Amino acid sequence: MKAKDLMIPLQEFLKPEDTLRDAVNLLRTATRAEEKVGVKGLPVLDESGKLVGMLSMRDILKSVHPTYMDLMNLGEFTWDGMLEETAKKVAGKKVYTLMTKDVTTVKEDAPLMDAVDHLIKRNVKRLPVLDKSGKVIGMLYERDLFFAIVKAMLDENTGGGQ
C-alpha cells in the first residue's frame, strides 16, 4: 500500500496571512473525509499553492504560553482567566509567525513504512502527501496508519489475530 492509498485528499488549508482566529476556526470545523470533525493540524500554502508550513493545535497552545516563563513553574504565576486573556491577545497574530516551517512530507508513491519512519523519527502526527510536481494533494495521519496496522494484525484472511 502506498501513501496515496491511505491519505485523506486535501480539502482545507491555511494561508500564511490568515490570523490565528481564522486558523482555529478552520481547525475546529475542517472536513476530514466526508465529515466536519475538525483536525489537529493543517498545511499552510502560499498564493501559488506551495507548501510553506504546518500549523497544529500544539502551535496554538504554544502561542498562549509565555516563553519568558519556560524556566519557572508557571503555576505559581497564573491567575483565573489568564488563558482566555492571552488567547484574545494572540488572536490577531498571523499564521506565518507560529507555523512550523520545516515540514516533513511524503511522496504519493511512498510505501507506508516510509511514512511510519517519518512519523517516528521526526515526532510528527501528520504528513502532507506530495504529487510528482511537489504539490500537496492530501494528508496522511498517524491515526490512519495505526488503523492500517490494526487491520493487518487482525485480518484473519492473512493469518493475523491468531
Backbone hydrogen bonds, N-H to C=O, Kabsch-Sander energy under -0.5 kcal/mol:
donor,donor_aa,acceptor,acceptor_aa,energy
3,A,110,A,-2.4
4,K,108,E,-2.4
5,D,2,K,-1.1
6,L,2,K,-0.8
6,L,3,A,-1.1
7,M,3,A,-1.9
8,I,139,M,-3.3
10,L,137,I,-2.1
14,L,43,P,-2.8
18,D,15,K,-1.8
20,L,93,K,-2.0
21,R,91,A,-2.2
23,A,19,T,-2.4
24,V,20,L,-3.0
25,N,21,R,-1.7
26,L,22,D,-2.2
27,L,23,A,-3.0
28,R,24,V,-2.1
29,T,25,N,-1.4
30,A,26,L,-1.5
32,R,35,E,-3.4
33,A,31,T,-0.5
34,E,32,R,-0.6
35,E,32,R,-1.8
37,V,30,A,-1.0
37,V,35,E,-1.3
38,G,30,A,-2.7
39,V,27,L,-2.4
42,L,55,L,-2.5
44,V,53,G,-3.3
45,L,14,L,-2.8
45,L,43,P,-0.5
46,D,50,K,-2.6
49,G,46,D,-2.2
52,V,44,V,-3.1
53,G,44,V,-1.2
54,M,100,T,-1.7
55,L,42,L,-2.5
57,M,40,K,-2.6
60,I,56,S,-1.7
61,L,57,M,-2.5
62,K,58,R,-2.5
63,S,59,D,-1.4
64,V,60,I,-0.8
64,V,61,L,-1.0
65,H,61,L,-0.6
65,H,62,K,-0.8
69,M,66,P,-1.8
70,D,67,T,-1.7
72,M,69,M,-1.6
74,L,72,M,-1.1
76,E,73,N,-1.9
77,F,74,L,-2.1
78,T,74,L,-0.6
82,M,79,W,-2.3
85,E,81,G,-2.5
86,T,82,M,-2.7
87,A,83,L,-2.6
88,K,84,E,-2.0
89,K,85,E,-1.5
90,V,86,T,-1.7
91,A,87,A,-0.9
93,K,90,V,-1.9
95,V,18,D,-2.8
96,Y,16,P,-2.3
97,T,94,K,-1.5
98,L,95,V,-1.8
99,M,95,V,-2.2
100,T,54,M,-3.1
101,K,99,M,-0.6
103,V,101,K,-1.3
106,V,128,P,-2.1
108,E,130,L,-2.5
110,A,107,K,-1.8
112,L,1,M,-1.6
114,D,111,P,-1.1
115,A,111,P,-1.2
116,V,112,L,-2.3
117,D,113,M,-2.4
118,H,114,D,-2.1
119,L,115,A,-2.5
120,I,116,V,-2.6
121,K,117,D,-2.7
122,R,118,H,-2.4
123,N,119,L,-0.8
124,V,119,L,-1.1
127,L,140,L,-2.8
129,V,138,G,-3.1
130,L,106,V,-2.5
130,L,128,P,-0.5
131,D,135,K,-2.5
134,G,131,D,-1.8
136,V,49,G,-0.5
137,I,129,V,-3.0
138,G,129,V,-1.2
139,M,8,I,-2.5
140,L,127,L,-2.7
141,Y,139,M,-0.5
142,E,125,K,-2.8
145,L,141,Y,-1.9
146,F,142,E,-2.6
147,F,143,R,-2.3
148,A,144,D,-1.6
149,I,145,L,-1.9
150,V,146,F,-2.5
151,K,147,F,-2.4
152,A,148,A,-2.1
153,M,149,I,-2.5
154,L,150,V,-2.4
155,D,151,K,-1.4
156,E,154,L,-0.8
158,T,155,D,-1.3
159,G,156,E,-1.1
160,G,155,D,-2.0
161,G,153,M,-1.6
162,Q,159,G,-0.6
